[in-house]
Amino acid sequence: MAGTTAAHRPLRTRLRPEEARGAVLVLHGGRDSSLDPVEPWNAAALRMRPFVRGIRRAVAGAGIAVGEVRYRYRGWNGDRADPLRDTLDALEELEELLGPVPVVLVGHSMGGRAALRAGGHPRVAAVVGLAPWCPPGEPAEQLAGRDVVLLHSDRDRITDPAGSRAFAERARRAGARACRLVVAGSDHAMLRRAGDWHAVTAATAAGLAGAGPLPPAVAAALRAAALDEPLAPVR
């Protein structure tokens, strides 16, 4: 397993059916540059706990495993792309545990960037990016043939909503089935309208993993390859 040591195994399994037919991996956010280790109480990782719980409930009994990726370092760190390396290692570890099952990656912020980059891995079938960090020129060719769903607040001041829109358009041109939905009035931490973020992400991950139908808004956005579809409040 390239890059993985006994001191750091990036995969954290949260639900493992006896006979898994698919998996969802959740990736938390981080920083542009930092070689500080990710501690268990890391706020970005803790923020994803409600998403993990929601996904576990959404796929319960459907033969879908759920896990998290824990990074070595808090930062992306330029060309090192440390979270991407950890994600690829976690995918290899997951295949050792479950066999060659299809995987849905769900990533927030820096984790969204890592998930989109790792989308070219042979086991990845779909990516859900939550307020993803999509710098200009971020590659999208690796996502050909994958489903890509991006959700972004129009008031995000940390990652650029225009960047995720441009990325979804590039991914679509590269051969992905891609869409972007706008969570109006929210924020980067996904605290405003948190219930909407949690519910739609869990249902989308479950639907992409084959554990149920996609939320109607997401299904319609994917069909239309919509880039600015507003996400209505979940009732």
Residue frames as qw, qx, qy, qz and C-alpha x, y, z in Angstrom:
[[0.000, 0.890, 0.456, 0.000, 0.00, 0.00, 0.00],
 [0.499, 0.384, -0.029, 0.777, 2.06, 2.94, -1.25],
 [0.030, -0.545, 0.113, -0.830, 2.61, 5.68, 1.28],
 [0.714, -0.568, -0.106, -0.395, 0.84, 3.98, 4.18],
 [0.271, 0.394, -0.763, 0.434, 2.83, 3.15, 7.30],
 [0.467, -0.353, -0.790, 0.181, 2.01, 1.24, 10.44],
 [0.160, -0.261, -0.411, 0.859, 1.86, 4.59, 12.23],
 [0.349, 0.366, 0.081, -0.859, -0.84, 5.97, 9.96],
 [0.169, 0.287, 0.893, 0.303, -3.64, 4.04, 8.34],
 [0.143, -0.009, -0.086, -0.986, -5.97, 6.59, 6.75],
 [0.487, -0.297, -0.630, -0.527, -9.11, 4.44, 6.62],
 [0.226, -0.049, 0.685, -0.691, -11.53, 4.63, 9.56],
 [0.286, -0.257, -0.831, -0.403, -14.38, 2.13, 9.10],
 [0.319, -0.079, 0.379, -0.865, -17.72, 3.25, 10.59],
 [0.810, 0.155, 0.310, -0.473, -20.07, 0.64, 9.10],
 [0.135, 0.409, -0.850, -0.303, -18.99, -2.71, 7.66],
 [0.871, 0.054, 0.055, -0.485, -21.69, -5.12, 6.48],
 [0.747, -0.224, 0.619, 0.091, -20.83, -8.79, 6.36],
 [0.578, 0.277, 0.597, 0.482, -21.18, -8.77, 2.57],
 [0.052, 0.699, 0.029, -0.712, -20.59, -5.27, 1.25],
 [0.606, 0.507, 0.524, 0.317, -21.58, -4.43, -2.30],
 [0.280, 0.759, 0.090, 0.582, -20.43, -0.82, -2.17],
 [0.538, -0.415, -0.352, 0.644, -18.98, 1.85, 0.08],
 [0.061, 0.934, 0.122, 0.331, -19.10, 5.55, 0.95],
 [0.643, -0.158, -0.250, 0.706, -15.98, 7.34, 2.18],
 [0.103, -0.967, -0.224, -0.069, -16.21, 10.75, 3.88],
 [0.624, 0.174, -0.106, 0.754, -13.33, 13.26, 3.64],
 [0.252, -0.855, -0.312, 0.328, -13.06, 16.26, 5.96],
 [0.321, 0.916, -0.019, 0.241, -11.59, 19.68, 5.27],
 [0.756, -0.295, -0.061, 0.581, -8.26, 21.23, 6.17],
 [0.108, -0.862, 0.084, 0.487, -5.88, 24.01, 5.19],
 [0.588, 0.776, -0.223, -0.048, -3.94, 25.23, 2.19],
 [0.563, 0.468, -0.582, 0.354, -0.60, 24.56, 3.89],
 [0.533, -0.622, 0.413, -0.398, 0.15, 22.82, 7.18],
 [0.586, 0.241, -0.769, 0.081, 2.32, 19.90, 8.24],
 [0.390, -0.294, 0.596, -0.637, 0.65, 19.78, 11.65],
 [0.081, -0.093, -0.990, -0.069, -0.79, 16.34, 12.37],
 [0.524, -0.360, -0.336, -0.695, -4.56, 15.83, 12.36],
 [0.096, -0.150, 0.799, -0.574, -5.55, 15.25, 15.98],
 [0.063, -0.376, -0.924, -0.031, -8.66, 13.24, 17.00],
 [0.006, 0.704, 0.511, -0.493, -10.36, 16.47, 18.11],
 [0.191, -0.048, 0.409, 0.891, -9.71, 18.26, 14.81],
 [0.359, 0.432, 0.352, -0.749, -12.68, 20.58, 14.21],
 [0.452, 0.371, -0.481, -0.653, -12.88, 19.91, 10.47],
 [0.279, 0.033, -0.955, -0.090, -13.08, 16.17, 11.10],
 [0.099, 0.295, 0.773, -0.553, -15.63, 16.57, 13.89],
 [0.400, 0.354, -0.010, -0.845, -17.81, 18.68, 11.57],
 [0.477, 0.187, -0.696, -0.503, -18.30, 15.64, 9.35],
 [0.095, 0.004, 0.940, -0.328, -19.60, 13.39, 12.12],
 [0.532, 0.370, 0.428, -0.630, -23.28, 14.33, 11.51],
 [0.573, 0.490, -0.427, -0.500, -22.78, 13.56, 7.82],
 [0.212, 0.248, -0.945, 0.007, -21.32, 10.15, 8.65],
 [0.292, 0.165, 0.800, -0.498, -24.24, 9.38, 10.98],
 [0.583, 0.464, 0.113, -0.657, -26.74, 10.45, 8.36],
 [0.496, 0.439, -0.659, -0.356, -25.12, 8.35, 5.66],
 [0.004, 0.120, -0.971, 0.204, -25.01, 5.32, 7.97],
 [0.456, 0.316, 0.600, -0.576, -28.75, 5.66, 8.59],
 [0.564, 0.533, -0.161, -0.609, -29.46, 6.16, 4.88],
 [0.520, 0.404, -0.717, -0.229, -27.63, 2.99, 3.79],
 [0.428, -0.272, 0.767, -0.394, -28.54, 0.77, 6.74],
 [0.725, 0.161, 0.633, -0.219, -29.35, -2.78, 5.62],
 [0.663, 0.704, -0.040, -0.252, -28.34, -2.11, 2.01],
 [0.919, 0.029, 0.158, 0.359, -24.90, -3.76, 2.11],
 [0.374, 0.801, -0.088, 0.459, -23.02, -0.46, 1.89],
 [0.677, -0.308, -0.292, 0.601, -19.93, 0.15, 4.04],
 [0.002, 0.965, 0.061, 0.254, -19.22, 3.62, 5.43],
 [0.753, -0.239, -0.134, 0.598, -15.82, 5.00, 6.37],
 [0.022, -0.992, 0.039, 0.121, -13.81, 8.17, 6.87],
 [0.734, 0.398, -0.164, 0.526, -10.40, 9.21, 5.60],
 [0.471, -0.856, 0.006, 0.214, -8.08, 10.60, 8.28],
 [0.555, 0.758, -0.207, 0.273, -5.15, 12.57, 6.88],
 [0.733, -0.083, -0.283, 0.613, -1.58, 12.61, 8.10],
 [0.274, -0.120, -0.095, 0.950, -1.37, 16.41, 7.89],
 [0.186, 0.667, 0.498, -0.523, -3.85, 19.26, 8.09],
 [0.193, 0.692, -0.197, -0.667, -2.73, 20.88, 4.83],
 [0.830, 0.543, 0.096, -0.080, -2.90, 20.20, 1.10],
 [0.535, -0.613, 0.411, 0.410, 0.72, 21.34, 0.87],
 [0.228, 0.679, -0.443, -0.540, 1.13, 22.26, -2.75],
 [0.603, 0.379, -0.624, -0.323, 2.40, 19.61, -5.13],
 [0.064, -0.192, 0.932, -0.301, 2.59, 17.12, -2.24],
 [0.636, -0.164, -0.349, -0.668, -1.24, 16.95, -2.25],
 [0.026, -0.227, 0.893, -0.388, -1.06, 15.03, 1.03],
 [0.602, 0.124, 0.503, -0.608, -4.84, 14.47, 1.46],
 [0.754, 0.414, -0.309, -0.406, -5.00, 12.99, -2.03],
 [0.354, 0.379, -0.847, 0.115, -2.27, 10.49, -1.16],
 [0.267, -0.073, 0.790, -0.546, -4.14, 9.54, 2.01],
 [0.714, 0.276, 0.171, -0.620, -7.40, 9.12, 0.08],
 [0.681, 0.421, -0.550, -0.240, -5.78, 6.85, -2.49],
 [0.146, 0.274, -0.897, 0.313, -4.23, 4.80, 0.30],
 [0.483, 0.058, 0.589, -0.645, -7.62, 4.55, 2.02],
 [0.770, 0.346, -0.149, -0.515, -9.18, 3.31, -1.24],
 [0.523, 0.370, -0.768, -0.001, -6.53, 0.62, -1.53],
 [0.093, -0.143, 0.838, -0.518, -7.07, -0.39, 2.09],
 [0.645, 0.172, 0.294, -0.685, -10.83, -0.48, 1.53],
 [0.744, 0.352, -0.444, -0.353, -10.38, -2.80, -1.45],
 [0.270, 0.290, -0.885, 0.245, -8.28, -5.13, 0.69],
 [0.308, 0.014, 0.702, -0.642, -11.14, -5.27, 3.22],
 [0.609, 0.380, 0.388, -0.578, -14.15, -5.49, 0.90],
 [0.588, 0.253, 0.668, 0.379, -12.90, -6.46, -2.53],
 [0.184, 0.037, 0.370, 0.910, -13.43, -4.39, -5.71],
 [0.069, 0.713, 0.683, -0.147, -16.69, -2.69, -4.75],
 [0.207, 0.658, 0.231, 0.687, -17.80, 0.69, -6.18],
 [0.394, -0.412, -0.418, 0.707, -17.12, 3.66, -3.91],
 [0.035, 0.882, 0.283, 0.376, -18.81, 7.05, -3.47],
 [0.480, -0.048, -0.303, 0.822, -16.52, 9.78, -2.12],
 [0.175, -0.898, -0.356, -0.191, -18.06, 12.63, -0.07],
 [0.599, -0.070, -0.194, 0.774, -15.67, 15.48, 0.64],
 [0.110, -0.950, -0.278, 0.091, -15.93, 18.91, 2.26],
 [0.080, -0.953, 0.232, 0.178, -13.71, 21.86, 1.29],
 [0.023, 0.642, -0.748, -0.168, -10.13, 20.54, 0.99],
 [0.499, -0.008, 0.861, -0.092, -11.64, 17.07, 1.28],
 [0.650, 0.639, 0.293, -0.288, -13.79, 17.92, -1.71],
 [0.317, 0.786, -0.479, -0.231, -10.67, 18.72, -3.71],
 [0.230, -0.381, 0.896, 0.003, -9.10, 15.43, -2.63],
 [0.630, 0.278, 0.686, -0.236, -12.27, 13.51, -3.51],
 [0.605, 0.742, 0.029, -0.287, -12.48, 15.07, -6.96],
 [0.154, 0.700, -0.680, -0.153, -8.80, 14.37, -7.64],
 [0.310, -0.204, 0.923, -0.097, -9.20, 10.77, -6.44],
 [0.714, 0.360, 0.268, -0.538, -12.27, 10.35, -8.62],
 [0.582, 0.547, -0.523, -0.297, -10.14, 8.73, -11.29],
 [0.267, -0.318, 0.893, -0.171, -9.39, 5.73, -9.08],
 [0.319, -0.020, -0.838, -0.441, -10.84, 2.56, -10.67],
 [0.179, -0.366, -0.876, 0.258, -13.08, 1.89, -7.66],
 [0.097, 0.386, 0.307, -0.865, -14.65, 5.37, -7.54],
 [0.206, 0.504, 0.777, 0.316, -18.07, 5.56, -9.17],
 [0.063, -0.849, -0.349, -0.391, -19.24, 8.96, -7.92],
 [0.389, -0.020, -0.353, 0.850, -18.14, 12.06, -6.00],
 [0.203, -0.875, -0.415, -0.147, -20.15, 14.44, -3.82],
 [0.443, 0.177, -0.215, 0.852, -18.35, 17.72, -3.16],
 [0.295, -0.838, -0.450, 0.090, -19.54, 19.94, -0.30],
 [0.074, -0.981, 0.120, 0.130, -18.28, 23.52, -0.65],
 [0.902, 0.016, 0.150, 0.405, -15.34, 22.01, -2.54],
 [0.215, -0.768, 0.304, 0.521, -12.05, 23.81, -3.02],
 [0.743, 0.450, 0.419, 0.264, -11.72, 24.04, -6.80],
 [0.226, -0.655, 0.222, 0.686, -8.82, 26.33, -7.74],
 [0.564, 0.707, -0.170, -0.392, -8.51, 27.58, -11.34],
 [0.431, 0.562, -0.690, -0.146, -7.11, 24.88, -13.57],
 [0.542, -0.248, 0.749, -0.289, -7.97, 22.01, -11.22],
 [0.163, 0.163, -0.865, -0.446, -8.00, 18.85, -13.39],
 [0.682, 0.108, 0.327, -0.645, -11.35, 17.24, -14.24],
 [0.569, 0.357, -0.628, -0.392, -10.45, 14.68, -16.92],
 [0.081, 0.165, -0.955, 0.234, -10.15, 11.91, -14.32],
 [0.419, 0.189, 0.599, -0.655, -13.90, 12.13, -13.68],
 [0.478, 0.203, -0.545, -0.659, -15.01, 10.93, -17.11],
 [0.561, -0.123, -0.789, -0.218, -17.79, 8.39, -16.71],
 [0.253, -0.228, -0.745, 0.573, -18.43, 9.30, -13.06],
 [0.214, -0.820, -0.459, -0.268, -21.37, 11.01, -11.37],
 [0.372, 0.029, -0.306, 0.876, -20.35, 14.31, -9.77],
 [0.254, -0.819, -0.461, -0.229, -22.67, 16.30, -7.48],
 [0.359, 0.117, -0.309, 0.873, -21.42, 19.58, -6.03],
 [0.279, -0.836, -0.467, -0.068, -23.22, 21.61, -3.37],
 [0.435, 0.073, -0.166, 0.882, -22.04, 25.13, -2.52],
 [0.088, -0.785, -0.457, 0.410, -23.38, 28.11, -0.61],
 [0.371, 0.765, 0.212, 0.482, -23.69, 31.38, -2.47],
 [0.250, -0.931, 0.126, -0.234, -22.29, 33.11, 0.65],
 [0.909, -0.206, -0.015, 0.362, -19.17, 30.97, 1.06],
 [0.046, 0.968, -0.243, 0.032, -16.18, 33.17, 1.90],
 [0.589, -0.525, 0.594, 0.158, -13.61, 30.37, 2.19],
 [0.431, 0.035, 0.767, 0.474, -13.95, 28.43, -1.05],
 [0.202, 0.298, -0.224, -0.906, -15.15, 30.22, -4.16],
 [0.642, 0.380, 0.580, -0.328, -18.65, 29.22, -5.38],
 [0.547, 0.724, -0.214, -0.360, -17.65, 30.38, -8.86],
 [0.010, 0.533, -0.838, -0.113, -14.77, 27.91, -8.74],
 [0.445, 0.068, 0.879, -0.155, -17.05, 24.93, -8.16],
 [0.622, 0.627, 0.252, -0.395, -19.36, 26.10, -10.93],
 [0.372, 0.728, -0.503, -0.281, -16.47, 26.32, -13.37],
 [0.180, -0.339, 0.923, -0.009, -15.20, 22.93, -12.23],
 [0.602, 0.292, 0.684, -0.290, -18.60, 21.27, -12.74],
 [0.596, 0.720, -0.044, -0.352, -18.69, 22.68, -16.25],
 [0.186, 0.636, -0.733, -0.154, -15.19, 21.34, -17.01],
 [0.387, -0.122, 0.899, -0.163, -16.08, 17.94, -15.54],
 [0.679, 0.486, 0.421, -0.355, -19.16, 17.77, -17.74],
 [0.507, 0.747, -0.335, -0.269, -17.09, 18.59, -20.83],
 [0.015, -0.524, 0.852, -0.002, -14.62, 15.88, -19.77],
 [0.539, -0.012, -0.783, -0.310, -17.36, 13.25, -19.82],
 [0.046, -0.129, -0.818, 0.558, -18.67, 13.27, -16.25],
 [0.261, -0.656, -0.598, -0.378, -22.36, 13.43, -15.42],
 [0.359, -0.119, -0.409, 0.831, -21.99, 16.56, -13.32],
 [0.168, -0.793, -0.398, -0.429, -24.22, 19.13, -11.65],
 [0.267, 0.054, -0.463, 0.844, -23.98, 21.85, -9.00],
 [0.313, -0.742, -0.559, -0.198, -26.68, 22.88, -6.54],
 [0.117, 0.465, -0.252, 0.841, -26.68, 26.18, -4.64],
 [0.445, -0.539, -0.658, 0.280, -27.46, 26.15, -0.90],
 [0.069, 0.692, 0.097, 0.712, -28.59, 29.76, -0.69],
 [0.418, -0.769, 0.077, -0.477, -27.93, 31.70, 2.51],
 [0.921, -0.340, -0.104, 0.162, -25.61, 29.11, 4.04],
 [0.146, -0.889, 0.434, 0.026, -21.89, 29.30, 4.85],
 [0.457, 0.523, -0.719, -0.017, -18.67, 27.37, 4.36],
 [0.126, -0.246, 0.875, -0.398, -18.97, 25.42, 7.61],
 [0.423, -0.230, -0.764, -0.430, -22.48, 24.31, 6.56],
 [0.079, -0.212, -0.732, 0.643, -23.92, 25.44, 9.89],
 [0.439, 0.325, 0.127, -0.828, -26.65, 27.64, 8.43],
 [0.811, 0.248, -0.215, -0.484, -29.20, 25.28, 6.89],
 [0.146, -0.440, 0.883, -0.072, -27.27, 22.41, 8.48],
 [0.657, 0.154, 0.666, -0.318, -30.30, 20.12, 8.31],
 [0.707, 0.645, -0.022, -0.288, -30.54, 20.61, 4.56],
 [0.236, 0.675, -0.697, -0.052, -26.85, 19.84, 4.07],
 [0.349, -0.261, 0.874, -0.214, -27.07, 16.71, 6.21],
 [0.710, 0.305, 0.530, -0.349, -30.28, 15.34, 4.71],
 [0.672, 0.687, -0.125, -0.248, -29.45, 15.96, 1.05],
 [0.144, 0.646, -0.750, -0.023, -25.88, 14.71, 1.37],
 [0.458, -0.150, 0.847, -0.223, -26.93, 11.49, 3.10],
 [0.733, 0.442, 0.422, -0.298, -29.68, 10.79, 0.56],
 [0.517, 0.761, -0.327, -0.216, -27.41, 11.66, -2.37],
 [0.047, -0.534, 0.844, -0.025, -24.58, 9.42, -1.15],
 [0.574, 0.057, 0.776, -0.254, -27.05, 6.58, -0.56],
 [0.706, 0.602, 0.188, -0.321, -28.64, 7.05, -3.97],
 [0.391, 0.742, -0.522, -0.154, -25.32, 7.12, -5.80],
 [0.168, -0.385, 0.899, -0.126, -24.29, 3.98, -3.89],
 [0.472, -0.061, -0.767, -0.431, -27.44, 2.20, -5.05],
 [0.151, -0.194, -0.848, 0.470, -29.09, 2.15, -1.61],
 [0.148, 0.679, 0.584, -0.420, -32.16, 4.16, -2.56],
 [0.404, 0.769, 0.361, 0.340, -33.45, 6.88, -4.87],
 [0.366, 0.116, -0.079, 0.920, -31.62, 10.16, -5.31],
 [0.079, 0.580, 0.412, -0.699, -33.30, 13.26, -3.88],
 [0.506, 0.706, 0.489, 0.082, -35.58, 14.59, -6.62],
 [0.087, 0.967, -0.118, -0.210, -33.67, 17.90, -6.86],
 [0.349, -0.566, 0.668, 0.333, -30.36, 16.09, -7.31],
 [0.584, 0.235, 0.747, 0.210, -31.77, 13.62, -9.83],
 [0.405, 0.857, 0.318, -0.020, -33.27, 16.47, -11.87],
 [0.068, -0.905, 0.323, 0.268, -30.03, 18.48, -11.70],
 [0.482, -0.312, 0.747, 0.335, -27.99, 15.51, -12.92],
 [0.567, 0.500, 0.638, 0.145, -30.39, 14.87, -15.79],
 [0.287, 0.940, 0.181, 0.039, -30.22, 18.51, -16.85],
 [0.687, 0.120, -0.103, 0.709, -26.49, 18.94, -16.05],
 [0.142, -0.935, -0.202, -0.254, -27.59, 22.01, -14.10],
 [0.559, 0.235, -0.340, 0.718, -24.91, 24.32, -12.69],
 [0.054, -0.229, 0.287, -0.929, -26.98, 26.77, -10.63],
 [0.521, -0.438, -0.656, -0.327, -29.89, 24.69, -9.37],
 [0.273, -0.510, 0.397, -0.712, -31.18, 26.13, -6.07],
 [0.360, -0.120, -0.907, 0.183, -31.54, 23.59, -3.27],
 [0.483, -0.566, -0.210, -0.634, -34.95, 24.07, -1.70],
 [0.305, -0.423, 0.656, -0.545, -35.22, 23.66, 2.09],
 [0.365, -0.060, -0.926, -0.074, -35.87, 20.06, 3.10],
 [0.579, -0.425, -0.041, -0.695, -39.25, 19.65, 4.76]]
